[in-house]
Amino acid sequence: MRSPLPRQQAQRPQAQAARGADDDAGLGAELTDVVAGARRRVVRGGDRYIDTAHLLHSLLESDPEVRAAFGEGAAVARLLGYLVQRSIGYGLRWQGSVEDADGLPVVEGAAGFSPLAAVCVARARERAARRGEGAVRGTDLLAELVVEPQARAVEVVRRAGVEPHEVIKGVDRRAAGEFAPPSVRCLGG
């Protein structure tokens, strides 16, 4: 019978890195649960960092405005389906690799995040500041997660048949006070 000790020791670095992420994210109280949910996925999956797909998954589960940015229909169900499958096949090629920011400036004080996720979090804070608010909304983070073509979140969104730029348009319309559901164009149909 194997001792559980080696497995606990193997998970400790991931848990410590991820635990620091919600403290360092600077996302405010509204998104603390989002980061905590992403952190749990990191620990469960044995990943090293919170990446953009972890954040997208947590946002979709916890924020109705984020779900609304994908419009009516089955897009959210398809997205969640891909994200759930991450640990059982889809996304396994991501294990052991770090989502890189490919030349984007390194974000200091973002322990526990992949370099690209840290950039997205920093940009979400900037987006909230431009809006004149200190609090980062889930839609601020969503818009920044789907703007970077190399983000894992973008790969998931595209696989679900949704154009990332249409999601950003929907977020921007809602931020401008246009609360009509966005018309999210699905790929291939």
GIGIHU-V339773 format. One record per backbone hydrogen bond with DSSP energy under -1.0 kcal/mol. CO is the residue of the C=O (numbers start at 1). NH is the residue of the N-H. E is the energy in kcal/mol with one decimal. If there is no record, write none. Layout:
BEGIN
[[CO:NH:E] [CO:NH:E]]
END
This chain:
BEGIN
[[4:8:-2.1] [5:9:-2.5] [6:10:-2.3] [7:11:-1.8] [8:12:-1.3] [11:15:-2.6] [12:16:-2.8] [13:17:-2.5] [14:18:-2.8] [15:19:-2.4] [16:20:-1.5] [20:24:-2.1] [21:25:-1.5] [29:32:-1.0] [31:35:-2.1] [32:36:-2.4] [33:37:-2.5] [34:38:-2.2] [35:39:-2.6] [36:40:-2.2] [37:41:-1.7] [38:42:-2.0] [39:43:-2.2] [40:44:-2.8] [41:45:-2.6] [42:47:-1.9] [50:114:-2.9] [51:55:-1.9] [52:56:-2.5] [53:57:-2.5] [54:58:-2.2] [55:59:-2.6] [56:60:-2.7] [57:61:-1.8] [58:62:-1.6] [59:63:-2.5] [63:67:-2.0] [64:68:-2.3] [65:69:-1.3] [67:70:-1.5] [68:71:-2.0] [74:78:-2.6] [75:79:-2.6] [76:80:-2.8] [77:81:-2.2] [78:82:-2.4] [79:83:-2.5] [80:84:-2.6] [81:85:-1.9] [85:88:-1.8] [89:92:-2.0] [91:94:-2.0] [92:95:-1.1] [94:97:-2.2] [99:116:-1.6] [101:104:-1.7] [110:113:-1.8] [112:50:-3.0] [114:118:-2.6] [115:119:-1.7] [116:120:-2.3] [117:121:-2.5] [118:122:-2.3] [119:123:-2.5] [120:124:-2.0] [121:125:-1.9] [122:126:-1.9] [123:127:-2.6] [124:128:-2.2] [125:129:-2.1] [126:130:-2.4] [127:131:-1.5] [128:133:-2.7] [129:132:-1.2] [137:141:-1.7] [138:142:-2.7] [139:143:-2.3] [140:144:-1.6] [141:145:-2.1] [142:146:-1.9] [148:151:-2.1] [151:155:-1.6] [152:156:-2.2] [153:157:-2.5] [154:158:-2.8] [155:159:-2.4] [156:160:-1.6] [157:162:-2.1] [158:161:-1.9] [161:187:-2.1] [163:167:-1.3] [164:168:-2.1] [165:169:-2.0] [166:170:-2.1] [167:171:-2.3] [168:172:-2.7] [169:173:-2.6] [170:174:-2.0] [171:175:-2.3] [172:176:-1.8] [173:178:-2.6] [174:177:-1.2] [177:179:-1.1] [182:184:-1.1] [185:163:-1.5]]
END
